[in-house]
Amino acid sequence: MDSLAAAVPETTKLLDDEFTPRVTVPQMDDYTIVHLATHAAFVVGKPEDSFILFGNGDRVNFRNVATWSLPHVDLVVLSACETGLGGKLGNGEEILGFGYQMQQTGARAAIASLWSVDDGGTQALMSAFYTILSTNKLAKTEALRQAQVSLITGEWKSLNNNTPKAAVNDFSHPYYWAPFILIGNGL
C-alpha cells in the first residue's frame, strides 16, 4: 500500500482496524480513485454470500454494495482474488461480479481480477499502473495495458519505487498480469 500511495498524490490509506465499512464507505465518493486491496469472493448463485472483506474482519456482501453511491468515482480497483469472476445467476450481467457491481454504484470504471492473484505480481502491476497513469496522463485502459506489458518485458522494475517482496522476480507469465480486466469507461 505504501508504494501505491506514493505513486498517487493526496492518497488516504485505511489499514487494518481503520479499514471498516463504517469509516470507508461514506468517504469513498470523495475520491476519483478507490483502491480496495483486500480479499473478496463472488459465490455463484448466492449474492448474499459474495463479499468484500474489510480490515476489521467485517464483510460487505453483494447486496450491500448495491446500496453504495459513487457518482464522483472515476475508477474502483479491486486488486484481490477473483473479484471480477461471476457466475450464472440470471440475465448474464453477474458474470462481471463485483467489477460490474461497482459500476452500478455510479463509478465510471472498475478493475477486477478473474482468478486468484499473486501478491507480489499484483503489487508490481498496480505500482506500474499508477505510475503510468499519473505520469503519462493516459486513458485507464492504456495505462493498464502498458503496466501489463511492463510485467511481460520486465520493465516494471524501473517503474516501481519498491520491488515487491515476492519469491519470484519474473512476472512475465500470464498468471501474474492477465487476470486484471477493466470494466466500463476506460477513458
N, C-alpha and C positions, 0 to 999 in steps of 0.2 A: 504494500500500500504506500510505503514511503516513496518509492521510485515513481509510482503513478501520480502521487500528489505533487512531487517535484516537477513533473512534466506539465501539469495543468495549473496555471495561476489561480489564486483565490479558491483553493480546494478546502473543503471541510471534511475531516476524517472522523468517522464514528467507528470505534473499535470495541470489541468485547461487550461489556455491560452497558456501554454508551449506545451501542447499536441495537436499539429496541424499536419495535413498531411505533410505540407512543411518541418517541423522540424523532425518529427518522421520517416517517410518512408525512407528517404535517409540513416539514420543511423541504421535501423533495421538489416541489414545484417552484421553489426559489432559485433553482439552478437550471442551466441549459443542458448539462450532462449529469446523469445519475449513474454511478457505477456500483453495482452490488457484487462484491467479490465474496460470495457466500454460497453455501450449498442450497440447491433447490432440486425438487423432484417433481416430475409430471407422472402421475399414476393414471394409466389408461383406464377409462371408463368410470373413474371416481374423482371428479374435480375437487370434491371436498377433502380428499386425501392428498392432493397435489399441494406442494408448499414451497415457500422460501423460508430458510432458517435464518433467524437473527442472532446476534452475538450473545444475547442473554438466554438463548435457548427457545424463545418464542417462535412459533411457526405461523406464518400468514398463509392461508390457503387460497386457492384459485378464486373462490367466490369472494373473499375479502379484497383481493387485488382488483376485482371488478368494480369496487366502490371507490378506488383511488381516482383523483382528478389531477392530471398532469399536463394541462394545456400549454404551459410555458416550457416544457422539457423538450429539447431537440433530440436527445439520444439517451436511452436507458441501456446500459451494458450489464448483462448477466453473465459474468465470467466463471460460472461454476458448471458442474457436470450436468449435461442433458437438459439444459433449461429451454432449449428450442424444440426438443423432441415432444411429439404429441401422440395421439392415437385416434382411433375411430370412436367418436362419441355421438356424432350427429351429422352436421352439414359439411364436415370436412375442414372447417376453419381451425379446429382443435389441433390439427397436425402441426401447427406452428407453436403450440404450447404457450409458455409464459411470454415469449417474444411477441406473439400476436396479442396476448392479453395486455401487455404494456402499451401497445398501440391503441387499444380500446380505451385506455385511460386518458387519451389525448396526446401522449408522447408521439412525436413525429416518426421516430425510428427506434429500433431495438437491435442489439447484437446479442445473440444467444448461441449456445453450443448444442450440437446434435448428438454428441456422445460424451462419455466421461473423458475429462481432460487431465493432462499432466500439469501440476502446479508450476514447475519450472518453465515449461513451454508456454503456458498461459501468461506467466509473468513477462517472459521475453516478448511475446506477441503484443500484449497490452501496452507495455512500455514503448515498444516500437510504434504501435498505432497512435498513441497520444503524442509522442514526439513528432511523428509525421503530420498528424492532424493540426497540431498547434504551430509547427514551424513552417509548413508549406502551404497552409490555408487551402487544403484540398477538400473535395467532397468526401463525406464519410466512406462511401464505397471505395473510392480510390485510395484513401488512407489505409483502409483495411486490406485492400489488395496489395499495396506496397509493403505493409507490415508482414503479410503472409509470404510475399516474395523474399523479404529480408530474412525470414527463418529458413527458407529453402536455400538461399545463397550464403548464409552466414553473416550477412551484413548487419543483422540485428545487434551484433556485439558493439558496433560503432555507434548505434542509435541509443543504446541503453546506458544510463549512468551506473547502474548496478547490475552486475552479472547475476542471474538467478542462482540461488543455492540449490542446485539440482545435481543428480547423479550423472546426468548426461550434459554435454555441452554442444551437441549437434542436434538441432531441431528441424532438420530438413525433411524428415519423414512426414507424410500427410497426417499421421496421428496427432502431431503437435499443432499444425496450423490449419488443417482443413475443417475441423468441426464448427468453426465460428461462421455464422451467417448474419447478414444484415437484413432485417425485415422492415419494410416501409420506405419512407422518403430518404434516399441515400445522398441527397444533395447537401 
